[in-house]
């Protein structure tokens, strides 16, 4: 059967042209410094004292060079269209590609009771066609033009992105505007995508080691209903979703005044804004969605939960402390505290628990961004035969050691540099830059905050890190979930 040409195909065919050569790569100062630091680390690796000395030397080398590797400010335009859509455009002509990131201000925190999983279900629905794009044609149009695309959902937002050669800007704008305007919401699409999400849950959560643990951590630590359920939702709630529910959800949350479009890469800012107006500005706005209650009563005492997991091979320790939203002045200090505790093989918890005492095979600490209540999480996968009591006790002892001090400046600078490296990675491709600009606009209300990250990381000192640890990492403010492998059922013997 001959495949029909959709409007998406016609736009793509119309705009195909020879790509211009890639711009020369930028300097490699950071790479040289990384090599120098690695050489220092290997030179002194012979003893434990030498190991710490190598870390100090490496950190001092990086600290002395921060001004040389500070990324240039991201230049962008930020415009609000008549229908409320926010359009951010950043030019970067390093390569002949661009990315568009469309962020809708809807995540699992917006779901009402009994309708968990709706935001993630809708991520799937958005690829099932619209007025001028058939089911699956969004994929075909992007991939056949050498591009990539996907969507993700978390508690705060739903993100869609397309990365394409720079001569396909009209195609990307058309595809995203068409589904914002006229998503094809019919029962057949709902049923098959509900089944797809349920299968995703079975494969990615229900039949994976520690799959239940992540949900249990949030249920144990949060009292706020908006944040204590998982993004993927429950089977029961997904089964209860009706076509009327889905249409109402789309009208409420997939409106231009509830979205941000960020475009980064080999584009002209003025021309791109004009094209965005052409495709998006006629989409009608909708009443603002209901606000999310982000309040949470204080916690007064440790909470504990024990799980048995038939798929887990090793015990796991999850410790969570309540911390304020990412809008808190302590946000950057919390990030550095996480890096210092368990941000890599040279961090305190990894050095003591994994490398020295060999109580765990993996150790991590992180604090996901959120506009509401969030958690400072420490996750340790225990070594075989390890006493979980010992693992937990040593973890708390290391936290208390941070509080008591002293903390050397090189250690703070090393954690800062780890955070800086992660941040620079967020600016390294058109996709990550577009996604970051849209996310900063949603999270902080200001995409320009992307240009102050380096400066903010330099403002605090060891005393600030200790203050944050003392304030939030306390016994009464923590929740502990211990996951143990479930013993195999006893054999009934041979017949």
Order of alpha helices (4+ residues) and beta strands (2+ residues): alpha-alpha-alpha-alpha-beta-beta-beta-alpha-alpha-beta-beta-alpha-alpha-alpha-alpha-alpha-beta-alpha-beta-beta-alpha-beta-beta-alpha-alpha-alpha-alpha-alpha-beta
